[in-house]
Amino acid sequence: MDAAQQEATARARELQRNWYGEPLGALFRKLIDDLGLNQARLAAVLGLSAPMLSQLMSGQRAKIGNPAVVQRVQLLQELAAQAADGSVSAAEATERMDEIKKSQGGSVLSNSTQTTSGSGAPTVKRVVREIQSLLRSVAAAGDIIDAAESLAPTHPELAEFLRVYGAGRTSDAVAHYQSHQN
């Protein structure tokens, strides 16, 4: 790989970090490991071709163009967390992956597949991810940051919201939310 290709790959991975919280190669490898998948099965569940998945993982492509695929990634991340903590068995995880594969996406803010807390309310992390997904489906992280900077003089609260939720990491946005609840 020449220097220009290396630079393009590094830029794509940085964009992925901004858009998805981490490079897609790392995110997809975690899903593969946590859910006991191979790349072909992950591509099938997400609704991507195997070459497209490979290009996203290697940084040859930066963005997932289909919001339904982004939503499936989020659903698989939640499923992987549930499998890791033992609240979902391997058989249930396989069944849920088949349901995720069949999902058409629809509204990013759909309640039908929402993870909830014991009280039945959506978890903070789920709400934050939905907000991020919605913002990122309409603009790239750099564009969101530019918008935040433009709004900062007149609407500082909105600018902060856009920076944290639109261009930040999920964990930082959850911490931000929790710090403002007191």
C-alpha positions as CSV (number, residue, x, y, z in Angstrom):
1,M,0.0,0.0,0.0
2,D,1.5,3.4,-1.0
3,A,1.5,6.5,1.2
4,A,-1.6,7.9,-0.4
5,Q,-3.6,4.7,0.2
6,Q,-2.4,4.6,3.8
7,E,-3.4,8.2,4.3
8,A,-6.8,7.5,2.8
9,T,-7.3,4.5,5.0
10,A,-6.3,6.4,8.1
11,R,-8.7,9.2,7.2
12,A,-11.5,6.7,6.7
13,R,-10.9,5.0,10.0
14,E,-10.9,8.4,11.7
15,L,-14.2,9.3,10.1
16,Q,-15.5,5.9,11.3
17,R,-14.3,6.7,14.8
18,N,-16.3,10.0,14.6
19,W,-19.4,8.5,13.1
20,Y,-19.6,5.1,14.9
21,G,-17.5,5.6,18.0
22,E,-14.6,3.3,16.8
23,P,-13.3,2.1,13.5
24,L,-15.6,-0.4,11.9
25,G,-12.9,-3.1,11.6
26,A,-12.7,-3.1,15.5
27,L,-16.5,-2.9,15.9
28,F,-17.2,-5.7,13.5
29,R,-14.4,-7.9,14.9
30,K,-16.0,-7.5,18.4
31,L,-19.4,-8.6,17.0
32,I,-17.8,-11.6,15.2
33,D,-16.0,-12.6,18.4
34,D,-18.9,-11.9,20.8
35,L,-21.6,-13.6,18.7
36,G,-19.5,-16.4,17.3
37,L,-19.9,-15.3,13.7
38,N,-17.7,-15.3,10.7
39,Q,-17.5,-12.4,8.3
40,A,-19.9,-14.0,5.8
41,R,-22.5,-14.5,8.4
42,L,-22.1,-11.0,9.8
43,A,-22.4,-9.5,6.3
44,A,-25.6,-11.6,5.8
45,V,-27.2,-10.5,9.1
46,L,-26.3,-6.8,8.3
47,G,-27.6,-7.0,4.8
48,L,-24.2,-6.2,3.2
49,S,-22.2,-8.0,0.6
50,A,-19.1,-9.7,1.9
51,P,-16.9,-7.4,-0.2
52,M,-18.6,-4.3,1.2
53,L,-18.1,-5.6,4.8
54,S,-14.4,-6.2,4.0
55,Q,-14.0,-2.7,2.5
56,L,-15.6,-1.1,5.6
57,M,-13.5,-3.2,8.0
58,S,-10.2,-2.4,6.1
59,G,-10.9,1.3,5.9
60,Q,-11.3,1.3,2.1
61,R,-14.8,2.7,2.6
62,A,-15.7,5.0,5.5
63,K,-19.4,5.1,5.8
64,I,-22.3,2.7,5.9
65,G,-24.7,4.3,3.4
66,N,-27.9,2.5,4.5
67,P,-29.5,3.7,7.8
68,A,-31.2,0.3,8.1
69,V,-27.7,-1.4,8.2
70,V,-26.6,1.1,10.9
71,Q,-29.6,0.2,12.9
72,R,-28.8,-3.5,12.5
73,V,-25.2,-2.9,13.7
74,Q,-26.7,-1.2,16.8
75,L,-29.1,-4.1,17.4
76,L,-26.2,-6.6,17.1
77,Q,-24.1,-4.5,19.6
78,E,-26.9,-4.7,22.1
79,L,-27.3,-8.4,21.5
80,A,-23.6,-9.0,21.9
81,A,-23.7,-7.2,25.3
82,Q,-26.7,-9.3,26.4
83,A,-24.9,-12.5,25.3
84,A,-21.8,-11.4,27.2
85,D,-23.7,-10.8,30.4
86,G,-25.6,-14.0,30.1
87,S,-29.0,-12.5,29.8
88,V,-29.4,-14.1,26.3
89,S,-28.4,-17.7,25.6
90,A,-26.5,-18.7,22.4
91,A,-29.7,-20.2,21.0
92,E,-31.7,-17.0,21.7
93,A,-28.9,-14.9,20.2
94,T,-29.0,-17.0,17.0
95,E,-32.8,-16.5,16.9
96,R,-32.5,-12.8,17.5
97,M,-29.9,-12.5,14.7
98,D,-32.3,-14.0,12.3
99,E,-34.9,-11.4,13.4
100,I,-32.4,-8.6,13.0
101,K,-31.5,-9.9,9.5
102,K,-35.1,-9.6,8.5
103,S,-35.6,-6.2,9.9
104,Q,-36.1,-3.4,7.4
105,G,-34.8,-0.7,9.6
106,G,-37.6,1.9,9.3
107,S,-37.5,4.6,11.9
108,V,-34.3,5.1,13.7
109,L,-36.4,5.8,16.8
110,S,-38.5,2.6,16.6
111,N,-39.7,1.3,19.9
112,S,-40.2,-2.3,18.7
113,T,-36.7,-3.5,19.3
114,Q,-35.7,-1.1,22.0
115,T,-33.6,-2.2,24.9
116,T,-35.2,-1.2,28.2
117,S,-34.3,-1.0,31.8
118,G,-36.1,-3.0,34.5
119,S,-38.8,-0.3,34.7
120,G,-39.6,-0.7,31.0
121,A,-38.0,2.7,30.2
122,P,-35.4,2.9,27.4
123,T,-31.9,2.7,28.7
124,V,-29.8,5.9,28.5
125,K,-27.3,4.2,26.2
126,R,-30.1,3.2,23.8
127,V,-31.6,6.7,23.6
128,V,-28.1,8.2,23.1
129,R,-27.4,5.7,20.3
130,E,-30.7,6.6,18.6
131,I,-30.0,10.3,18.8
132,Q,-26.5,9.7,17.4
133,S,-27.9,7.5,14.6
134,L,-30.5,10.0,13.7
135,L,-28.0,12.9,13.6
136,R,-25.4,10.9,11.7
137,S,-27.9,9.7,9.1
138,V,-28.4,13.3,8.0
139,A,-24.8,14.7,8.3
140,A,-21.2,13.6,8.8
141,A,-19.5,14.3,12.1
142,G,-17.4,17.2,10.6
143,D,-20.6,18.8,9.3
144,I,-22.2,18.5,12.7
145,I,-19.2,20.1,14.4
146,D,-19.3,22.9,11.8
147,A,-23.0,23.5,12.6
148,A,-22.3,23.5,16.3
149,E,-19.6,26.1,15.9
150,S,-22.0,28.3,13.8
151,L,-24.7,28.0,16.5
152,A,-22.4,28.5,19.5
153,P,-22.6,32.3,19.8
154,T,-26.4,32.4,19.8
155,H,-27.4,28.9,21.0
156,P,-24.6,27.5,23.2
157,E,-26.8,24.7,24.6
158,L,-27.7,23.4,21.2
159,A,-24.1,23.7,20.0
160,E,-23.0,21.6,23.0
161,F,-25.7,19.0,22.3
162,L,-24.6,18.7,18.7
163,R,-20.9,18.3,19.6
164,V,-21.6,15.7,22.3
165,Y,-24.4,13.7,20.7
166,G,-23.8,14.3,17.0
167,A,-20.0,14.0,16.8
168,G,-18.9,12.4,20.1
169,R,-18.5,8.9,21.3
170,T,-21.5,7.1,22.8
171,S,-19.8,6.6,26.2
172,D,-19.0,10.4,26.4
173,A,-22.6,11.3,25.5
174,V,-24.0,8.9,28.2
175,A,-21.6,10.4,30.7
176,H,-22.7,13.9,29.6
177,Y,-26.4,13.0,30.0
178,Q,-25.8,11.5,33.4
179,S,-23.8,14.4,34.7
180,H,-26.7,16.8,33.8
181,Q,-29.3,14.8,35.6
182,N,-28.2,16.0,39.1
